[in-house]
Each structure stands twice: as structure tokens, then as C-alpha cells.
Amino acid sequence: MVFSVCPFCQCNILPAELEWHANNHFLEDDFEKDMQLARQISLELPTSRLKDAPAYLEEPSGGFSGGSSEISKSTFNENHLGLREVLLQERISCLVGLQIKSTFYKVEGGIMNLLRRCLQLENRKCISIISGYIDHYQSVESEDYGWGCGWRNIQMLSSHLLMQRKEARDVLFGGSEFVPDIPSLQRWLEIAWERGFDVPGSNSFNKEVYGSKKWIGTTECAALFRSFGLRARVVDFDRLPSSSPSTSYTSWKHGKHSNLGYFRCKMIEKQVYGPMDKFLQRSQSEKNSSVQDHDSSYKGENISGDQVLMEWIWNYFTDDAGCRLDDLQDVFISQKTPLYFQHDGHSRTVVGIQMQKSVKGPEERYSLLILDPGQRTRDLEKTLKDNNGWQKLIKRGIHTLKKPQYQLCYVDPGVSYKEEWEDLKTIHSEYIRFYKR
């Protein structure tokens, strides 16, 4: 009979049972099993090595009753935490080796290059700005249709980061340099939770997501990327009915390339959490949070909240463009990451935005450029190559923004370490409440 060797415990396992057996190792992290492993390691270490062994391998001999020769309860807890960290590092190391590369339909020439060509062939009444490289990951009916859009958006953002940012490529998914499949991403998210990222969110999932069809949102995306040291940010947009804002007012101006100038909104840094973030559940703490108001006007015209969202996205993508935005070009490439775009019931990836150059009113000035996990990649490729019908699949005008709340996630450049990495464990969002006057 032929056996395979388990990479964790070196036991001989039947090949058909190897994957099941290996997966069980990820579940063995409760206190009692940790201590059993510590006892086993201490027994197997030679006496000469045991003298120099780290403290977490030493077992208390006299309980927690105190005394100079007995280990204190606090020291024991510290040792246990040290053991758990070592076991966690072992799980991470195993996941790096066992994670599976996600399969997807590769668009010949790159989907963003095709989109850029189509945008350039449009009339010169528009300026478009788009992200660089990104692969489209579609939901598959037999795998994740109906619940996997969040994971597919994470895969799309990951494909961009791995191609466009070396610092992200070095740290993401253990330096594997590929986008993992959904089960592997679920493992990475559980590890992020175990390391203390987004504790309220992990509690709402009971700290388990592997193998499930649970919906995720922007905060899960942020927690996963932050666990690798990436600076993932969350922005909330919340439409409120006409209201009298409170007393404190300040002007908040958009970027210099914006034609909007100012708008009325409320902003707050607050904690947000899943599942599906605040769209499927509300926190009482949101209602009790302190708020700072920002107020001004748009040149005498009323502004819809949806226009606020469009202006924010325009300024986001054009922030690094500076004076390069002019009438000599129709399409620009932004260094910004695509946006994980969440609303109640679905999520998509915003890869750019288009602005009409000469429009009197604000209502139809902008169109989002979106890759939807629900679209078939082959359909996107065909319409882009033919330059026929792609607008219906990718363009989304302001009239399509009918949801009361939206949430975005993006990734700032650089990698955090030490104190900043610890700070990233608590997720706050830039919270924008807008009013229609």
C-alpha cells in the first residue's frame, strides 16, 4: 500500500485522506492541544538543548500557587501566548506552501489595455482615468455564484497589487507572487483575525469563514490586506434625508481639478465591521458616535449625494495626476489601486472614472468604469475587442447609484511595520454623510 507523508506531523497517510488530514491541523489550536504539543516537544528535545529552549516550551511544575520555584500565572500565560504565536507562524508557513493559485480566464492583451483603446476611440468630449493592470475574476456558478463577489473583488485588487507594486508583491500571500483561490483567501482571513485584525468583524463570523458561503465586505478586504502590512483604507458614504446639520461648520474643498468645489457632509472616523459591513447589521455605537460637520455650497446649485460619491472617486483617481490632466489627452493611467465598491446586496471593482468635458449641470457629468464579478470575462473581452456594446457592461452613470449607502476600500502605497502594523488592527473608516438640499 502506498502512503503519503503529512507535511505537519510526518505521519504516513493514505493519499486520498492527505488533504483532509492536513486541513485538520489548521483547527488544532485550542489551549489543551497547544499544551500537549509543548509537552511532546519538550520530551523530544535533548537535555542539552532543553536548557536553552525558549520559555514557552517549559511546563509549570507546581501550578499557579506562587513561590520562588514556581512559575506565575502571568508568566505561564505569556509563555502560552508565545507558543500560540509559534504555532500560528507554522500554520502560515504551511499555508504558503499549500495555497492554490486561482484559475481565471486570461484576456489576450490585458483587459485594461483593451478598455484603454476603446476609451481612446470614443469622442473627445470625455476625459477618462483608469488604473493600470488588473485581471478580471468572474464568479463561477459551480463555485461561488451568488455569494463570492467579495472574494472576487479581493482577487482583482490582488492582481493589481502583485503586478503594480513590488513592496506588495514581496509580502502578499507569503511572497507567492500569485492570486490564491477563495478557500486559500478564507484561510488568510482567518489568520488575520487570529492575529487581532478587526476583532468585532471576526466575532460576527465566530472567527470562522473557511469552507463557508458567508458574504464578506470591505472591512474583511481591509483586514486581510492589513495583516500583510498593506495600508488598506475604508470610506463610508451614507445618504440621509434633508436635515438641518448641527452647529459646527467647516469648508472642505475637493482637489484642484474638481469642478464641484464644496459640498455639505458629515465625516467621522469610526469602527465598521461585517458581515457585509454595516449593510446587513447596524451597531448601536454608530448612533452614539461624535460627529464633525463640514458645510459649504456648490455655486448656488443643489447637489445630490450621489454626486458627492462621484466627485470623491474622481478626486481619488486624479490625485496623483496633477497638471498632467489637460485637453491634449483623453485617457490617463492612475497609480491608484482600483476600488472595492460595496453596496447592499453586491460588490464590484471600480477601475476608473470618465468625466464629460462640457456639461452644464452635475447630474450626468461622470460615469464609473466598473468590472463586475457577475459578468463573464469572455463577454467583456469580446465587446472590448469589437468596440461594440462594452459600455453597457462597464460604464455606470450617476443615475444607477440608487442605494442609500456605499462603501469603498483602497490600498495606499507602502508597507507598515511594528507600531503602525499594530495600529492597523483596528479598522476605522472615513465616514461621509451627505444631504440632498
Secondary structure, 3 states (H helix, E strand, C coil): CCCEECCCCCCEECHHHHHHHHHHHCCCCCHHHHHHHHHHHHHHCCHHHHCCCCHHHCCCCCCCCCCCCCCCHHHHHHHHHHHHHHHHHHHHHHHHHHCCECCCCCCCCCHHHHHHHHHHHCCCCEEEEEECCCCCCCCCCCCCCCCCHHHHHHHHHHHHHHHHCHHHHHHHHHHCCCCECHHHHHHHHHHHHHCCCCHHHHHHCCCCCCCCCCCCCHHHHHHHHHHCCEEEEEEEEEEECCCCCCCCCCCCCCCCCCCCCCCCEEEEEEECCCCCHHHCCCCHHHHHCCCEEECCCECCECCCHHHHHHHHHHHHHHCCCHHHCCCCCCEEEECCCCEEEEECCEEEEEEEEEEECCCCCCCCCEEEEEECCCCCHHHHHHHHHHCCCHHHHHEEEHHHCCCCEEEEEEEEEEECCHHHHHHCCCCEEEEEEEECC
